[in-house]
Amino acid sequence: MRCILKKAAPRVALLNVGTEDIKGTDAVKQTFKLLSSSKLNFIGNIESNSVLYGEADVVVADGFVGNVMLKTIEGAVKFMSGAIRREFQSNLFNKLAAVAALPALKGLKNKLDPRKFNGAILLGLRGIVIKSHGGTDETGFRYALEEAYHEAKSASLSKIEQGVAEQLAALEAAKARPKRNRCRLVKKHTLCRLKTNRFRRHLSAPNLRVRTAMRLSGTSQILPCKIRNI
């Protein structure tokens, strides 16, 4: 993506069912950890309803989920295009409105044409292989050929190989780095949690009246305090 987008640090996101790092399958969680420890510009998880808003330059997903997402987007665009066309053809007034809106509609159709995004490089090989959509036409196939031309011109394979080697070296260095002793932190967290649980059990009754001792000016003053449903 550095070669294609001409960006020094493209934003990388992981496709997930939520933005929190605790969500997803075991494979997705493990991928999140690997991306977080890499030198990539990893911005975290991204949901499918945010993919088209340009929040990330690269969206990482397994082949099955990524294919489902792309075909869902393609189907949604075709459905909306057909619905708009039928609405403009429903009566004479809408047909006249369609004539006035024709330039804007053509521009929108051109931006949402899935054939312009046909063709993706198949990684892991020593040659350039572009996977084309099986249901595309000659226009989509032309865009796939243009993608192959740009990949060959930018020498992306050698750059990808170099980038993968750098990332693997960074991961190995992270594994070899000694881990910090978090025993004291874990004990402190556990103690605080135990105290909190005891406090909640003690105040479990609704509308419990508690007499709180407060030390003011060296003397102890008893103040009533009413706590509801903690």
C-alpha positions as CSV (number, residue, x, y, z in Angstrom):
1,M,0.0,0.0,0.0
2,R,3.0,2.3,0.4
3,C,3.7,1.9,-3.3
4,I,0.1,2.1,-4.5
5,L,-1.2,4.9,-2.2
6,K,2.1,6.8,-2.0
7,K,1.7,7.0,1.8
8,A,4.7,6.5,4.1
9,A,2.5,5.0,6.9
10,P,-0.8,3.8,5.6
11,R,-3.4,3.2,8.3
12,V,-4.0,-0.5,9.0
13,A,-7.2,-1.7,10.8
14,L,-8.5,-5.2,11.7
15,L,-12.0,-6.1,10.7
16,N,-14.0,-7.1,13.7
17,V,-17.5,-7.1,15.2
18,G,-16.5,-4.2,17.5
19,T,-13.7,-1.8,18.2
20,E,-12.8,-3.2,21.5
21,D,-9.7,-5.5,21.6
22,I,-11.6,-8.1,23.7
23,K,-14.1,-8.9,20.9
24,G,-13.7,-11.4,18.1
25,T,-12.6,-15.0,17.6
26,D,-9.4,-16.3,19.0
27,A,-7.7,-15.9,15.6
28,V,-8.9,-12.2,15.5
29,K,-7.6,-11.5,19.0
30,Q,-4.3,-13.1,18.2
31,T,-4.0,-11.1,15.0
32,F,-4.8,-7.9,17.0
33,K,-1.8,-8.7,19.3
34,L,0.5,-9.3,16.4
35,L,-0.5,-6.1,14.6
36,S,-0.2,-4.1,17.8
37,S,3.4,-5.4,18.4
38,S,4.4,-4.7,14.8
39,K,5.9,-1.5,13.3
40,L,2.8,-0.9,11.2
41,N,0.5,2.1,11.6
42,F,-2.1,-0.1,13.3
43,I,-5.2,2.0,14.4
44,G,-7.1,-0.9,16.0
45,N,-10.3,-2.7,15.1
46,I,-12.8,-1.5,12.6
47,E,-16.4,-2.5,12.1
48,S,-17.8,-3.3,8.6
49,N,-20.2,-0.3,8.7
50,S,-17.1,2.0,8.9
51,V,-15.0,0.5,6.2
52,L,-16.3,2.8,3.4
53,Y,-15.7,6.0,5.3
54,G,-12.0,6.1,4.7
55,E,-11.0,5.6,8.4
56,A,-8.3,3.1,7.3
57,D,-6.2,2.6,4.2
58,V,-5.8,-1.2,4.7
59,V,-8.4,-3.5,6.3
60,V,-7.1,-6.9,7.4
61,A,-9.5,-9.8,7.4
62,D,-9.4,-13.5,6.6
63,G,-10.4,-14.6,3.1
64,F,-13.9,-15.8,4.0
65,V,-15.0,-12.8,6.0
66,G,-13.4,-10.3,3.6
67,N,-15.2,-12.0,0.6
68,V,-18.5,-11.8,2.4
69,M,-18.1,-8.2,3.2
70,L,-17.1,-7.2,-0.4
71,K,-20.0,-9.1,-1.9
72,T,-22.4,-7.6,0.6
73,I,-21.3,-4.1,-0.3
74,E,-21.6,-4.9,-4.0
75,G,-25.1,-6.3,-3.5
76,A,-26.2,-3.3,-1.4
77,V,-24.9,-0.8,-4.1
78,K,-26.8,-2.7,-6.9
79,F,-29.9,-2.8,-4.8
80,M,-29.9,0.9,-4.0
81,S,-29.1,1.7,-7.7
82,G,-32.1,-0.3,-8.8
83,A,-34.4,1.2,-6.1
84,I,-33.4,4.7,-7.2
85,R,-34.0,3.9,-10.9
86,R,-37.4,2.4,-10.2
87,E,-38.4,5.4,-8.1
88,F,-37.4,7.9,-10.8
89,Q,-39.4,5.9,-13.4
90,S,-42.5,5.5,-11.2
91,N,-44.4,8.6,-12.6
92,L,-44.0,11.6,-14.9
93,F,-43.0,14.0,-12.2
94,N,-40.2,11.8,-11.0
95,K,-39.0,11.3,-14.6
96,L,-38.7,15.0,-15.1
97,A,-36.8,15.2,-11.8
98,A,-34.5,12.4,-13.0
99,V,-33.6,14.5,-16.1
100,A,-32.6,17.4,-13.9
101,A,-30.6,15.1,-11.6
102,L,-29.0,13.1,-14.4
103,P,-25.4,14.6,-14.1
104,A,-25.3,13.9,-10.3
105,L,-26.7,10.4,-10.8
106,K,-24.1,9.6,-13.4
107,G,-21.3,10.9,-11.1
108,L,-22.6,8.8,-8.3
109,K,-22.9,5.7,-10.5
110,N,-19.3,6.1,-11.6
111,K,-18.0,6.4,-8.1
112,L,-19.9,3.3,-6.9
113,D,-19.2,1.1,-10.0
114,P,-17.7,-2.2,-8.5
115,R,-15.9,-2.9,-11.8
116,K,-13.5,-0.1,-11.1
117,F,-12.3,-1.9,-8.0
118,N,-11.9,-5.3,-9.6
119,G,-8.7,-7.2,-9.2
120,A,-6.6,-7.8,-6.1
121,I,-3.0,-9.1,-5.8
122,L,-2.6,-12.6,-4.5
123,L,0.2,-12.4,-1.9
124,G,2.6,-15.1,-0.9
125,L,3.8,-15.9,-4.4
126,R,7.1,-15.0,-6.2
127,G,5.2,-13.6,-9.2
128,I,2.4,-11.0,-9.7
129,V,-1.0,-12.7,-9.7
130,I,-4.2,-10.7,-9.8
131,K,-7.4,-12.3,-8.7
132,S,-10.4,-11.0,-10.7
133,H,-14.0,-11.2,-9.9
134,G,-15.7,-14.1,-11.6
135,G,-18.8,-12.1,-12.5
136,T,-17.1,-9.1,-14.0
137,D,-17.1,-8.0,-17.6
138,E,-14.5,-6.6,-20.0
139,T,-14.5,-3.2,-18.1
140,G,-13.7,-4.9,-14.8
141,F,-11.1,-7.1,-16.4
142,R,-9.4,-4.0,-17.9
143,Y,-9.1,-2.5,-14.4
144,A,-7.6,-5.9,-13.2
145,L,-4.9,-5.6,-16.0
146,E,-4.2,-2.0,-15.0
147,E,-3.7,-3.2,-11.4
148,A,-1.2,-5.8,-12.6
149,Y,0.7,-3.2,-14.5
150,H,0.9,-0.9,-11.5
151,E,2.1,-3.7,-9.3
152,A,4.9,-4.6,-11.8
153,K,5.9,-1.0,-12.3
154,S,6.2,-0.3,-8.6
155,A,8.2,-3.4,-7.9
156,S,5.8,-4.2,-5.1
157,L,6.9,-7.8,-4.6
158,S,10.4,-7.0,-3.5
159,K,9.1,-4.3,-1.2
160,I,6.6,-6.6,0.3
161,E,9.2,-9.2,0.9
162,Q,11.4,-6.7,2.6
163,G,8.6,-5.4,4.7
164,V,7.6,-8.9,5.8
165,A,11.2,-9.6,6.8
166,E,11.3,-6.4,8.9
167,Q,8.0,-7.2,10.6
168,L,9.1,-10.8,11.5
169,A,12.4,-9.4,12.9
170,A,10.4,-6.9,15.0
171,L,8.1,-9.7,16.3
172,E,11.1,-11.9,17.2
173,A,12.7,-9.0,19.0
174,A,9.5,-8.4,21.0
175,K,9.4,-12.0,22.0
176,A,13.0,-12.0,23.2
177,R,12.5,-8.8,25.2
178,P,12.3,-9.6,29.0
179,K,8.8,-9.3,30.5
180,R,8.2,-6.9,33.4
181,N,7.3,-8.3,36.8
182,R,3.7,-7.4,37.3
183,C,3.2,-9.4,40.5
184,R,2.8,-6.4,42.7
185,L,0.3,-4.8,40.3
186,V,-1.8,-8.0,40.1
187,K,-1.8,-8.3,43.9
188,K,-2.9,-4.7,44.3
189,H,-5.6,-5.1,41.8
190,T,-6.9,-8.3,43.4
191,L,-6.9,-6.7,46.8
192,C,-8.9,-3.7,45.6
193,R,-11.4,-6.0,43.9
194,L,-11.9,-8.0,47.1
195,K,-12.4,-4.9,49.1
196,T,-14.9,-3.6,46.5
197,N,-16.9,-6.9,46.6
198,R,-17.0,-6.8,50.4
199,F,-18.3,-3.3,50.3
200,R,-21.0,-4.1,47.8
201,R,-22.2,-7.1,49.8
202,H,-22.2,-5.0,53.0
203,L,-24.4,-2.4,51.2
204,S,-26.6,-4.8,49.2
205,A,-29.8,-3.9,51.1
206,P,-31.8,-1.1,49.4
207,N,-32.2,2.2,51.2
208,L,-29.6,1.2,53.8
209,R,-28.8,4.0,56.3
210,V,-25.1,4.2,57.1
211,R,-23.6,6.3,59.9
212,T,-20.3,7.5,58.6
213,A,-17.6,8.6,61.0
214,M,-15.8,11.7,59.8
215,R,-12.9,13.2,61.7
216,L,-13.3,17.0,61.7
217,S,-10.8,19.2,63.6
218,G,-9.5,16.3,65.7
219,T,-13.0,15.1,66.8
220,S,-15.2,12.4,65.5
221,Q,-18.6,13.5,64.1
222,I,-21.3,10.9,63.1
223,L,-23.2,11.8,60.0
224,P,-26.1,9.9,58.5
225,C,-25.8,8.8,54.9
226,K,-28.5,7.2,52.7
227,I,-27.4,4.8,49.9
228,R,-29.8,3.4,47.4
229,N,-29.3,0.1,45.5
230,I,-25.6,-0.1,45.1
